[in-house]
Amino acid sequence: MMYDLCEKQKIPYSNCKKWILAQDEQQHKELNRTHEFAKTIGVPTHFVSLETARLREPDVHVREAVLESPTTGIIDSHVFMSYLEDNFISRGGDLACHTNVVSVTPLRSGSYGYEIETTTEPGAVPFVITAESLINSAGLAAVPLSNSVLPPNRQMKPYYAKGSYYSYSSPMPKPKTLVYPAPTAGAAGLGTHLTLDMTGAIRFGPDVEWVEDPNNLLVNEERLGRALDEIVTYLPSIKREKVMPDYAGIRPKLGKGSAVARGEGDGFSDFYIKKEPGFEAFINLLGIESPGLTSSLAIADMVHDLLYN
């Protein structure tokens, strides 16, 4: 779906694939679990022999096994978002930037719509609109917004996972594949992995640092040493002094459980996409972290079906 749109709309992308590495027997078992679970949800994965892996990516160090996701890729996120914005506006949508939602009031449980009070700056006179349906896709603010509508027994606690990224200023090594360490059972992140941008430049991250403030975007430089120790396990020829703190982002999560889905009982919290019972035309999208952007077209189809089917 995403690749077809990128081709049609000339949105830059690269089907660079993703490797998940196992350095020992236990990690190999984790990869097998991931591989078997991927089969159950229709996601193609396969193992790459160590010999083939070394030929394709000679700088990547792996001792035990490589699981490849052949359909994984990257897109130019800014061009993609600009396309979505232009498409939305051209179909009659109104985009209100720099506007805060002060409150949402269901009118007769939404059967008469939703009264949404907004403001553009502190102290300004609120502006009220009424909508027939309400789709809460507010990212970091989605859980608090949902809690303002739902009764107390259906409210959730938001969790904020800050992830720091690290840039790399040396031309070598330069893998062409996304590289991830093996999943750790119960871990809230996927490890400090190697990512690429559309220019081919590499960076590392994100790690996981739990924060209370979703606006806390300062890179924690004290975490650099720990990140480097993880990076050299799969990219030992890296020049450590060329890795520098770059930027940080916040992921909205619904708990501190596992970031890797491998079947029942793994503690994984999936995206929460639901038409809320007892409220007319109220769709909640909670915990939409990565890969929310690249799965946004599929999410939109699901929301459409929830509203109209």
Buried (B, 14 or more C-beta within 10 A) or exposed (E): EBBEBBEEEEBEBBEBBBBBBBBEEEBBBBBBBBBEBBEEEEBEBEBBEEEEBBEBBEBBBBBBBBBBBEEBBBBBBEBBBEBBEEEEEEEEEEEEEEEBBEEBBBEEEBEEBBBBBBBEEEEEEEEEEEBEBBBBBBBBBBBBBBBBBBEEEEEBEBBBBBBBBBBBEEEEBEBEBBBBBBBBEEBBBBBBBBBBEBEEEBBBBBBBBEBEEBEEEEBBEEBBEEBBEBBBBBBEEBEEEEBEBBBBBBBBBBEBBBBBBBEEEBBBBEBBBEBBEEBBBBBBBBBBBBEBBBBBBEBBEBBEEBEEE
